Structures are given as C-alpha cells and as structure tokens.
Amino acid sequence: MRPVILISFATLACTACGQVSEDQGEVSQSGQIDQVEVGTILYPDIERFEIYGASCAYAEGTSLGAKVIARNEDAFMKLDGEVIRLAADPGAGELPYGSRSAYASDAYLLYLAIEGEGRQSGEEVLEYAGTVELRDRVGEVIYEARGAAQCGV
C-alpha cells in the first residue's frame, strides 16, 4: 500500500524501454504467479507511455528510482522488464494528488500507502514515507517495499 512519483531521478536518464501490458505474469502449475522482478521506471518509459500529470512515485529503500507511478485512474510498474498498467479501484481510498490506495489488472493487485505528513522536496512536490504491496491473482504477496513516495505535478 504505497504510492510515489517524481521524475527528477538520475536513473531516469537511462534508455531502457518496455512494452505496456495489462496482464503480466507466468502461471505455475499450482496456479500461482511466479515471483517477478520489479524494475525502475525510467524516463524513456514515462515518455513512451505518456505517464505525465499529477501522480505519486514510489521508490524502494533509499533509492530514488520509481518502482510505481500512481495516478488518479491508473498506476504503472515495470515487471520482468515490461511496463504494465493497473486500473485504479474507484472505491479505494484517495491518496495525495488524486492517486488511489488500490489498483488492479487481470494478474495483479497493487496496494499503496502513505504515512505521516509530507515534507516539501521541490516546488510542487511533497515527499512521504510510502509502502508498496503487489499481490498475484490468488492474493499471495510477490513484492513489498518501503521507501520515499514523492507526489506532485
């Protein structure tokens, strides 16, 4: 349950791009999705998939690289090298800058949370403590992270 976004990260200067997919993950014979590699969303990904506007970017630990970018209607993650889009749950709680606390695709459930008061970290940016939890379609946690959540325009 964590959201964050900001693109003033040094890692955004990299040139890796992925494909947007609504449904990612390989199903094992037990019916569960295998663990995924969560990558950093880079500036070329943001440009390619037009991930602009008010949002929150969530980073892991002390890194500044966004693992999740959450907006009012959708959120994006890079899983196994591909950028995926998750739709906002309209009944989920609202977080800063119109982002939501829950998003979903056919394969994943994403929960975001923000803690405490935001501190100014840029002209139009507030930074919070944030958490991210990604679950597979059967509800198993496949990724968790705590770190900075930067929200702004």
C-alpha positions in Angstrom: 0.0 0.0 0.0 2.3 2.7 -1.1 2.4 5.5 -3.8 5.1 7.8 -5.1 6.3 9.6 -8.2 8.7 12.1 -9.4 11.0 12.1 -12.3 13.9 14.1 -11.1 15.8 10.9 -10.5 19.2 10.3 -12.0 18.1 6.8 -13.1 15.6 8.3 -15.4 18.4 9.3 -17.8 18.7 5.6 -18.8 17.4 4.4 -22.1 15.6 1.2 -21.3 12.0 0.9 -22.6 9.3 -1.8 -22.1 6.0 -2.7 -23.6 2.8 -1.8 -21.8 0.7 -4.8 -20.9 -2.5 -5.0 -18.9 -1.8 -8.6 -17.8 1.6 -9.9 -16.8 3.0 -12.9 -15.0 3.5 -16.6 -15.7 1.2 -19.0 -14.0 2.9 -22.1 -12.4 1.3 -25.5 -12.4 0.0 -24.7 -8.9 -2.0 -21.8 -10.4 0.2 -19.2 -8.6 2.1 -16.4 -10.4 5.9 -16.8 -10.1 7.9 -14.1 -8.4 8.6 -11.1 -10.6 11.5 -8.8 -11.0 10.4 -5.3 -10.2 12.4 -2.7 -12.3 12.8 1.0 -12.1 10.5 3.1 -14.3 12.9 5.2 -16.4 12.3 8.4 -18.3 12.1 6.7 -21.7 9.2 4.6 -20.2 7.5 7.7 -19.0 7.7 9.3 -22.4 6.8 6.2 -24.3 3.6 5.5 -22.3 2.9 9.2 -21.5 2.9 8.8 -17.8 2.5 12.5 -17.1 0.5 14.7 -14.8 -0.4 14.6 -11.1 0.9 11.4 -9.5 2.9 9.8 -6.8 6.1 7.9 -7.4 7.2 5.1 -5.0 10.8 4.2 -4.6 12.3 1.3 -2.6 14.5 1.9 0.4 16.9 4.8 0.0 16.8 4.7 -3.8 15.2 7.5 -5.8 14.2 5.2 -8.7 10.4 4.9 -9.1 9.1 1.3 -8.8 5.5 2.5 -9.1 3.9 5.6 -10.6 0.3 6.1 -9.4 -2.2 8.5 -10.9 -5.9 9.1 -10.4 -7.0 6.5 -13.0 -4.1 4.1 -13.3 -0.7 3.0 -12.0 2.4 1.7 -13.7 5.1 -0.8 -12.7 7.9 -2.4 -14.6 7.7 -6.2 -14.1 10.2 -8.6 -15.7 11.3 -5.8 -18.0 7.8 -4.8 -19.2 5.8 -1.8 -18.2 2.4 -2.8 -17.1 -0.7 -0.7 -16.4 -3.1 -1.3 -13.5 -6.5 0.4 -13.3 -7.4 2.3 -10.2 -10.0 0.8 -7.9 -12.7 3.5 -7.8 -13.8 2.5 -4.3 -10.2 2.7 -2.9 -9.1 5.4 -0.6 -7.7 8.6 -2.1 -4.1 9.5 -1.5 -2.2 12.7 -2.4 -2.6 14.2 -5.8 -5.6 12.1 -6.6 -3.8 8.7 -6.5 -5.5 5.7 -5.0 -4.6 3.1 -2.4 -5.5 0.2 -4.7 -5.1 -0.8 -8.3 -5.7 -4.0 -10.3 -5.1 -5.8 -13.5 -6.1 -9.3 -14.6 -3.0 -10.7 -13.0 -2.1 -8.3 -10.1 -3.4 -6.4 -7.2 -1.4 -3.3 -6.1 -1.8 -1.7 -2.7 -0.2 1.7 -1.9 0.0 3.6 1.4 1.4 6.9 2.6 2.3 7.7 6.1 2.7 10.9 8.0 2.8 14.5 6.8 4.5 15.3 3.6 7.6 17.4 3.5 8.3 19.9 0.7 11.0 18.4 -1.6 10.5 20.6 -4.7 8.5 23.5 -5.9 5.4 21.3 -6.5 6.5 18.1 -4.8 5.8 16.6 -1.4 7.7 13.6 -0.1 6.1 11.0 2.2 7.0 7.6 3.7 5.3 5.1 1.4 4.8 1.4 1.1 4.0 -0.8 -1.9 2.5 -4.3 -1.9 2.0 -6.3 -5.0 -0.1 -9.5 -4.9 -0.8 -12.2 -7.5 -4.3 -13.2 -8.6 -4.6 -15.6 -5.7 -3.6 -13.0 -3.1 0.0 -14.0 -2.5 2.3 -11.2 -1.8 5.0 -11.2 -4.5 6.6 -7.8 -3.8 6.8 -5.5 -0.9 8.8 -2.3 -0.4 9.0 0.7 1.9 10.7 4.0 0.9 10.0 7.5 -0.3 6.8 8.4 -2.1 7.1 11.7 -4.0 3.8 13.3 -5.0 3.4 16.2 -7.3 2.5 17.6 -10.7 
